[in-house]
């Protein structure tokens, strides 16, 4: 929509550098606030969809002997429990702890790297593994940055090597926010080794 005003911007660049630079600064300030608010909302909404399957209290390797000993221990308690719990314990149907190395079919995320991002506000009752949420966040960021880069070059009649200053003004706050959030989550919340490895592969 704004591209129709490109000839006017080019005219200002050639005849009024001060006005041209002022327009650039105003544009970058507006877009910086817009992108920052949008990514902040999306990261907040999408992070609520993460299924935290593995915690720091989980064992790297499930101790089967301990699990069997636990079953035997609870079987002695069966007479004191309700019928459903008693039946489960007497038959040995007690769910074993999940190993961090139980990856199921999570590698299929690598076949969906270019899929549409998750619509976070429409997925309130659905949970995703961290790598799926990361893929979605990363795709939104990359597509937004790529399209904005092309637009800035066309609208302000710039060459690729002339866009760095304006581009940094637009995205510095947004990218720093996301990197800070990601670093904090990975360091303090994420204890899933497969999620970390899959995230690295998603970005290749």
C-alpha positions as CSV (number, residue, x, y, z in Angstrom):
1,X,0.0,0.0,0.0
2,X,2.8,2.4,0.9
3,X,4.8,1.5,-2.2
4,X,2.7,3.8,-4.3
5,X,4.4,6.7,-2.5
6,X,7.8,5.4,-3.5
7,X,8.3,8.1,-6.2
8,X,7.7,10.8,-3.6
9,X,10.2,9.3,-1.2
10,X,12.8,9.1,-4.0
11,X,12.1,12.8,-4.8
12,X,12.7,13.7,-1.2
13,X,15.9,11.7,-1.1
14,X,17.2,13.7,-4.1
15,X,15.9,17.1,-3.1
16,X,15.5,17.2,0.7
17,X,17.8,14.8,2.6
18,X,16.7,16.2,5.9
19,X,13.0,15.4,5.3
20,X,14.0,12.0,3.8
21,X,15.9,11.0,6.9
22,X,13.1,12.3,9.2
23,X,10.6,10.1,7.4
24,X,13.0,7.1,7.8
25,X,13.3,7.8,11.6
26,X,9.5,8.2,12.0
27,X,8.8,5.0,10.0
28,X,11.4,2.9,12.0
29,X,10.1,4.2,15.3
30,X,6.5,3.2,14.5
31,X,7.4,-0.2,13.1
32,X,9.7,-0.9,15.9
33,X,6.9,-0.5,18.5
34,X,4.5,-2.4,16.3
35,X,6.7,-5.5,15.8
36,X,7.8,-5.5,19.4
37,X,4.3,-5.5,20.7
38,X,3.2,-8.2,18.2
39,X,6.1,-10.6,19.0
40,X,5.6,-10.0,22.7
41,X,2.0,-11.0,22.5
42,X,2.7,-14.0,20.3
43,X,5.5,-15.3,22.4
44,X,3.3,-14.9,25.5
45,X,0.4,-16.7,23.9
46,X,2.4,-19.5,22.3
47,X,4.5,-20.2,25.4
48,X,1.3,-21.2,27.2
49,X,0.9,-24.0,24.6
50,X,4.2,-25.7,25.5
51,X,3.9,-29.2,27.0
52,X,6.6,-29.4,29.7
53,X,7.0,-33.2,29.5
54,X,10.4,-33.3,31.1
55,X,11.3,-31.5,34.4
56,X,14.6,-31.2,36.3
57,X,13.3,-33.8,38.7
58,X,13.2,-36.5,36.0
59,X,15.8,-39.2,35.7
60,X,17.9,-39.5,32.5
61,X,17.4,-43.3,32.7
62,X,14.3,-44.9,34.1
63,X,15.2,-47.3,36.9
64,X,13.1,-50.4,36.0
65,X,14.0,-52.2,39.2
66,X,12.8,-49.2,41.3
67,X,9.7,-49.1,39.3
68,X,8.9,-52.8,39.9
69,X,9.7,-52.3,43.6
70,X,7.2,-49.4,43.7
71,X,4.5,-51.6,42.1
72,X,5.0,-54.3,44.7
73,X,4.9,-51.8,47.5
74,X,1.6,-50.4,46.3
75,X,0.1,-53.8,45.7
76,X,0.3,-54.4,49.5
77,X,-1.8,-51.2,49.9
78,X,-4.5,-52.3,47.5
79,X,-7.0,-53.4,50.2
80,X,-7.0,-49.8,51.5
81,X,-7.6,-48.1,48.2
82,X,-10.7,-47.6,46.0
83,X,-11.6,-50.4,43.6
84,X,-10.2,-48.7,40.5
85,X,-6.9,-47.9,42.0
86,X,-6.7,-51.3,43.6
87,X,-7.4,-53.0,40.3
88,X,-4.6,-51.0,38.5
89,X,-2.1,-51.8,41.2
90,X,-2.9,-55.4,41.6
91,X,-2.4,-55.9,37.8
92,X,0.8,-53.9,37.8
93,X,-0.6,-51.2,35.6
94,X,1.3,-48.2,37.1
95,X,2.6,-45.8,34.5
96,X,6.3,-45.8,34.4
97,X,8.2,-42.5,34.5
98,X,8.9,-40.9,31.2
99,X,12.5,-41.0,30.1
100,X,14.0,-37.8,28.6
101,X,15.1,-40.1,25.7
102,X,11.6,-41.2,24.9
103,X,11.3,-39.2,21.7
104,X,8.3,-41.0,20.1
105,X,7.9,-39.5,16.6
106,X,9.0,-36.0,17.4
107,X,11.5,-35.9,14.5
108,X,8.6,-35.3,12.1
109,X,8.9,-31.7,13.0
110,X,11.8,-31.6,10.6
111,X,9.4,-32.4,7.8
112,X,7.1,-29.5,8.8
113,X,9.7,-26.7,9.0
114,X,7.9,-24.7,6.3
115,X,4.4,-25.3,7.6
116,X,2.2,-22.4,8.7
117,X,2.9,-21.0,12.1
118,X,0.7,-22.0,15.0
119,X,-2.3,-19.7,15.5
120,X,-1.7,-19.4,19.3
121,X,-5.0,-17.7,20.3
122,X,-7.0,-20.4,18.6
123,X,-5.2,-23.3,20.3
124,X,-6.1,-22.8,23.9
125,X,-6.8,-26.4,24.7
126,X,-4.0,-28.0,22.7
127,X,-0.4,-28.5,23.8
128,X,2.8,-28.7,21.7
129,X,6.3,-29.8,22.4
130,X,8.8,-27.0,22.7
131,X,10.4,-27.5,19.3
132,X,7.0,-27.1,17.6
133,X,6.4,-23.8,19.4
134,X,10.0,-22.6,18.6
135,X,9.6,-23.5,14.9
136,X,6.4,-21.4,14.8
137,X,8.0,-18.4,16.6
138,X,11.1,-18.7,14.4
139,X,9.1,-18.9,11.2
140,X,7.1,-15.8,12.1
141,X,10.3,-13.8,12.9
142,X,12.1,-14.9,9.8
143,X,9.2,-14.2,7.4
144,X,8.5,-10.8,9.0
145,X,12.1,-9.8,8.9
146,X,12.6,-11.0,5.3
147,X,9.5,-9.2,4.0
148,X,10.3,-6.0,5.9
149,X,13.8,-6.0,4.5
150,X,12.5,-6.2,0.9
151,X,9.9,-3.4,1.6
152,X,12.5,-1.1,3.2
153,X,14.8,-1.4,0.2
154,X,12.0,-0.7,-2.3
155,X,10.2,2.0,-0.4
156,X,13.3,4.0,0.5
157,X,15.1,3.2,-2.7
158,X,18.1,1.6,-0.9
159,X,20.6,-1.0,-1.8
160,X,21.1,-4.0,0.5
161,X,24.3,-2.6,2.0
162,X,22.4,0.7,2.8
163,X,19.7,-0.8,4.9
164,X,21.6,-1.9,8.1
165,X,21.1,1.3,10.1
166,X,17.3,1.6,9.4
167,X,16.8,-2.2,9.8
168,X,18.5,-2.3,13.1
169,X,16.3,0.6,14.3
170,X,13.2,-1.4,13.4
171,X,14.1,-4.9,14.7
172,X,16.8,-4.5,17.4
173,X,14.3,-4.3,20.2
174,X,12.1,-7.1,18.9
175,X,15.0,-9.5,18.3
176,X,16.7,-8.7,21.6
177,X,13.4,-9.4,23.4
178,X,13.0,-12.8,21.7
179,X,16.6,-13.8,22.3
180,X,16.3,-12.9,26.0
181,X,13.1,-14.9,26.4
182,X,14.6,-17.9,24.6
183,X,17.8,-17.8,26.7
184,X,15.8,-17.6,29.9
185,X,13.5,-20.4,28.9
186,X,16.3,-22.7,27.8
187,X,18.4,-22.0,30.8
188,X,15.7,-22.3,33.5
189,X,12.7,-24.2,32.2
190,X,13.8,-26.5,29.3
191,X,15.2,-29.9,30.5
192,X,14.3,-31.8,27.4
193,X,17.4,-32.8,25.4
194,X,15.5,-33.8,22.3
195,X,13.8,-30.4,22.2
196,X,17.2,-28.7,22.2
197,X,18.6,-30.8,19.4
198,X,15.5,-30.5,17.3
199,X,15.5,-26.7,17.7
200,X,19.1,-26.7,16.3
201,X,18.0,-28.7,13.3
202,X,15.0,-26.6,12.7
203,X,17.2,-23.5,12.2
204,X,19.6,-25.2,9.8
